[in-house]
Amino acid sequence: MGAAVAAESATSANSTQRAGPAYPIMVRENVATGLKGTDEMRYGRIRQADGSILPVVIDGETAFAMEGELTASPAKGAAIGQIDSLTLTSPLEPGKIVCVGLNYLAHVTENDPTRPVPEEPVLFMKPTSAIVGPGDPIRIVNPGNRTDYEAELAVVVGKTMTSVAEQDVLDHLFGFTCANDVSDRVLQKKDGQWVRAKGFDTYCPLGPWIETDLDLSSAVVSSALNGEPRQSQGVATMLFPVPVLLSFISNVMTLLPGDVVLTGTPEGVGPLTAGDTIEVTVSGIGTLSNPVVNR
């Protein structure tokens, strides 16, 4: 999407954004974990030569073995190596994945001009079996069906959330990562509900790591297909900002440490074809890249 279109979309979305708490600069001093002085820390997992998965703490360009649990005061252990020499996989195994649809104004009507703007967050879920990590192939199940990429900011819960007020949400978060809500549009329209269309194995890439400090007021979600820009819009233009979403969801179901919430995609979604490479970037986090093949 061109800069002029992106600016126009941001302006339109801002004009209808629901009222909510102002964004702070970042998740304050990693309040979800109690860690101090770790503003540059990132958390992920690597696949070792024997196929086993090792959780790591990433400090600068170096990965260290993680001691302790991800959402319960993780600490740096022994140095493993430079992160660019290691094989990253999905940064966590969440208990559940809660997703939000139609959360950027221009995306609401880009596939259906008659669709009304939601009055409250539209929720659905993906199975955890859909998760893959950076570099893992997205395997298109129905090549004859239009199957789209959807770049999204994903939120990782750090503390149990039940009926949490909007102003308290950020104190319950662990961090943020990138996500791709891959979607079979034919089945989505046919079924009416979205679980099958969005729930196939490999249809939820996550990564490359979890960033605990993110400026939500300036972060931008974008995608590129085979190197060509496709989506780009600021997180601050969401119809329902992160504190509103997480509070709303916590009044529907309890969110547990390690749960993941996908927060919606901007306009500019489009089809994937075998041979493509799709990249999802959130500024301040990094880039999640996946090749596309047919199953």
matplotlib code that plots the C-alpha trace (Angstrom):
import matplotlib.pyplot as plt

x = [0.0, 1.4, 2.3, -0.6, -3.1, -1.6, -1.9, -5.5, -6.4, -4.8, -6.7, -10.0, -9.4, -8.5, -11.8, -13.8, -11.5, -13.3, -12.4, -9.9, -6.9, -4.0, -1.0, 2.0, 5.3, 5.9, 5.1, 6.6, 9.9, 8.7, 6.1, 4.6, 7.8, 9.2, 12.5, 14.4, 16.9, 16.2, 14.8, 16.8, 15.8, 13.9, 12.6, 12.3, 13.0, 15.6, 15.5, 18.7, 20.6, 18.9, 15.4, 14.8, 13.5, 15.4, 13.9, 16.3, 16.8, 18.2, 20.4, 21.6, 22.7, 23.5, 21.2, 21.4, 19.7, 16.6, 16.4, 12.9, 9.5, 8.8, 6.2, 7.6, 10.9, 13.0, 16.7, 19.8, 21.8, 24.7, 25.5, 24.4, 25.6, 24.8, 21.2, 21.7, 23.6, 20.7, 17.4, 14.5, 11.1, 7.8, 8.7, 6.2, 3.5, 0.4, -2.5, -4.9, -4.9, -7.7, -8.1, -9.8, -11.3, -12.1, -10.1, -8.8, -11.4, -10.3, -10.0, -13.6, -15.0, -12.0, -13.5, -17.1, -18.2, -21.5, -20.0, -20.8, -18.2, -18.2, -19.7, -17.6, -14.6, -15.2, -13.7, -12.7, -10.0, -7.3, -6.0, -2.5, -1.8, -1.8, 1.4, 4.6, 7.7, 10.0, 11.2, 8.6, 6.5, 2.8, 1.2, -1.8, -4.5, -6.8, -4.8, -7.9, -9.3, -8.1, -5.9, -4.8, -2.0, -3.0, -0.2, -0.9, 0.5, 0.2, 0.0, 1.5, -0.3, 2.0, -0.5, -3.9, -6.6, -10.2, -12.4, -9.4, -10.1, -8.7, -6.3, -4.8, -4.3, -0.7, 0.4, -0.8, 1.1, 4.4, 5.2, 4.5, 5.4, 4.4, 1.7, 0.2, -3.5, -3.6, -7.2, -9.0, -11.6, -13.8, -14.3, -14.6, -17.6, -19.0, -19.0, -20.1, -17.8, -14.1, -12.5, -12.0, -10.9, -8.3, -7.5, -5.5, -2.0, 0.6, -2.0, -0.7, 3.0, 4.4, 7.7, 10.5, 10.7, 8.8, 9.7, 8.8, 9.2, 7.1, 5.9, 2.3, 1.7, 4.2, 4.4, 3.5, 2.2, 3.2, 3.6, 5.6, 4.9, 8.0, 9.6, 6.8, 5.0, 1.4, 0.1, 1.2, -0.7, -0.1, -1.2, -2.6, -5.3, -7.0, -10.7, -10.3, -6.9, -4.9, -6.1, -9.7, -9.3, -7.7, -10.1, -13.1, -11.7, -10.9, -14.6, -15.5, -12.9, -9.9, -6.6, -3.7, 0.0, 1.4, -1.9, -1.7, -4.1, -4.0, -5.2, -6.4, -5.0, -4.8, -6.1, -4.0, -4.6, -4.1, -3.7, -0.7, 0.5, 3.1, 6.5, 5.7, 7.6, 5.4, 7.0, 5.2, 6.9, 6.0, 8.3, 10.1, 9.8, 11.2, 10.2, 8.5, 9.2, 7.6, 7.8, 4.6, 4.0, 1.0, 0.2]
y = [0.0, 3.4, 6.1, 8.3, 5.5, 4.5, 8.1, 8.3, 5.0, 6.2, 9.4, 7.6, 5.0, 7.7, 9.5, 6.5, 4.9, 4.0, 5.9, 4.1, 4.8, 6.7, 4.5, 4.7, 4.7, 1.0, -1.9, -0.3, -1.9, -5.3, -5.2, -8.5, -10.3, -8.1, -7.8, -4.5, -3.1, -5.5, -3.1, -4.7, -8.3, -10.4, -13.9, -16.8, -20.4, -22.1, -25.5, -27.4, -29.8, -32.8, -31.3, -30.3, -26.8, -24.5, -21.3, -18.4, -14.9, -12.6, -9.8, -7.7, -10.2, -13.0, -15.8, -17.3, -20.3, -19.3, -20.2, -20.3, -20.0, -17.5, -15.5, -16.0, -14.1, -15.7, -15.2, -15.5, -18.8, -19.9, -18.2, -20.3, -18.2, -15.3, -15.2, -15.0, -18.3, -20.1, -21.6, -19.7, -21.4, -20.0, -18.0, -19.8, -22.5, -20.6, -22.2, -20.6, -18.1, -15.5, -13.5, -10.2, -9.5, -6.2, -4.0, -1.5, 0.6, 0.2, -3.5, -3.8, -3.2, -4.2, -7.6, -6.7, -3.1, -3.7, -4.9, -2.6, -1.3, -3.4, -1.9, -4.2, -6.4, -9.4, -12.5, -15.9, -18.5, -20.4, -23.8, -23.9, -26.7, -23.9, -22.3, -22.4, -20.3, -18.1, -19.8, -22.6, -23.1, -22.1, -25.1, -24.1, -26.7, -25.7, -24.2, -23.5, -21.3, -17.7, -18.0, -14.6, -13.3, -11.0, -9.2, -8.7, -7.5, -10.4, -9.7, -12.2, -12.3, -12.2, -12.4, -14.0, -11.7, -11.9, -8.9, -6.5, -2.8, -1.1, 1.1, -2.0, -4.1, -3.2, -4.3, -7.8, -8.1, -9.9, -8.6, -8.6, -10.5, -10.7, -13.0, -13.9, -14.9, -17.0, -17.3, -19.4, -16.9, -19.4, -21.5, -18.3, -17.2, -20.7, -21.5, -18.2, -18.7, -18.7, -21.6, -23.9, -21.2, -19.9, -23.1, -25.3, -26.5, -23.8, -21.0, -19.1, -18.2, -16.4, -14.8, -14.1, -13.5, -11.7, -8.1, -6.8, -3.1, -1.7, 1.9, 1.2, 4.9, 4.6, 0.9, 0.0, -3.3, -4.1, -6.9, -7.6, -10.3, -11.4, -8.2, -5.9, -3.8, -4.8, -3.6, -0.7, 1.0, 2.2, 0.2, 3.5, 3.5, 0.3, 0.7, -1.0, -0.4, -3.0, -2.1, -2.1, -5.5, -7.2, -5.9, -6.9, -10.4, -10.8, -10.2, -13.0, -15.6, -15.7, -15.1, -17.1, -16.3, -17.3, -16.9, -15.0, -12.4, -11.5, -7.9, -7.6, -6.8, -3.6, -3.2, -4.6, -8.4, -10.6, -14.1, -16.4, -18.9, -21.7, -20.2, -16.9, -15.6, -13.5, -11.2, -9.6, -6.8, -4.8, -1.9, -2.2, -6.0, -7.5, -9.4, -12.8, -14.5, -17.7, -19.4, -20.7, -24.3, -26.4, -29.2]
z = [0.0, -1.0, 1.6, 0.5, 0.9, 4.3, 5.5, 4.3, 6.0, 9.2, 9.2, 8.5, 11.2, 13.7, 13.1, 14.2, 16.8, 20.0, 23.1, 25.3, 27.5, 26.0, 25.1, 27.4, 25.7, 26.3, 28.6, 31.7, 32.9, 32.0, 34.8, 33.7, 34.7, 37.4, 35.4, 35.7, 33.4, 30.5, 28.0, 25.2, 26.1, 23.7, 24.3, 21.8, 21.1, 18.9, 17.2, 18.0, 15.8, 17.4, 16.8, 20.4, 21.2, 23.6, 25.1, 24.9, 26.1, 23.4, 24.6, 21.7, 19.0, 21.5, 22.6, 26.1, 27.4, 29.4, 33.0, 34.6, 32.9, 30.1, 32.0, 35.5, 35.9, 33.1, 33.5, 31.3, 31.5, 29.4, 26.1, 23.1, 20.2, 17.8, 17.0, 13.2, 13.4, 15.1, 13.8, 15.4, 15.8, 17.2, 20.3, 22.6, 22.9, 24.0, 25.9, 23.5, 20.6, 20.7, 17.5, 16.7, 13.3, 11.5, 13.8, 11.2, 9.4, 5.8, 6.2, 7.3, 3.8, 1.5, 0.8, 1.4, 0.7, 2.6, 5.8, 8.8, 11.1, 14.3, 17.4, 19.6, 19.0, 16.7, 18.4, 17.0, 17.9, 16.1, 17.3, 18.7, 16.1, 13.4, 14.8, 12.9, 13.3, 11.2, 8.0, 8.3, 5.2, 5.1, 3.5, 1.4, 1.9, -0.9, -3.8, -5.8, -3.0, -2.4, 0.7, 2.1, 4.3, 7.2, 9.0, 12.7, 16.0, 18.5, 22.3, 24.8, 28.2, 31.3, 34.2, 34.6, 33.4, 34.5, 34.1, 34.0, 33.6, 30.5, 32.5, 34.1, 30.9, 30.2, 33.6, 32.7, 29.4, 28.9, 25.4, 21.7, 18.5, 14.9, 13.5, 10.1, 10.3, 7.1, 5.9, 3.3, 1.9, 0.2, 3.3, 5.4, 3.3, 3.0, 6.7, 8.1, 11.1, 10.7, 12.6, 9.7, 7.2, 9.6, 11.6, 9.2, 10.3, 9.5, 9.2, 12.2, 11.8, 14.9, 15.5, 15.2, 19.0, 21.8, 22.4, 25.9, 25.1, 22.3, 21.7, 20.8, 19.8, 16.9, 16.0, 12.4, 11.1, 7.6, 5.1, 1.9, -0.6, -2.5, -1.4, -2.6, 0.1, 0.7, 4.0, 6.3, 9.1, 12.6, 15.6, 17.1, 14.3, 15.5, 16.0, 19.4, 20.9, 22.8, 26.3, 25.1, 23.3, 26.2, 28.8, 26.5, 26.1, 29.8, 30.5, 28.1, 29.1, 31.5, 29.8, 31.2, 31.2, 27.8, 26.0, 22.7, 21.3, 17.5, 17.2, 13.6, 10.2, 8.2, 4.7, 1.8, 2.4, -0.6, -1.9, -1.4, -4.0, -3.8, -4.4, -2.6, 0.4, 2.8, 5.4, 8.4, 10.1, 13.2, 13.8, 17.1, 17.0, 13.8, 10.7, 10.4, 7.1, 5.7, 2.3, 0.8, -0.6, -1.4, 1.1]

ax = plt.figure().add_subplot(projection="3d")
ax.plot(x, y, z, "-o")
ax.set_aspect("equal")
plt.show()
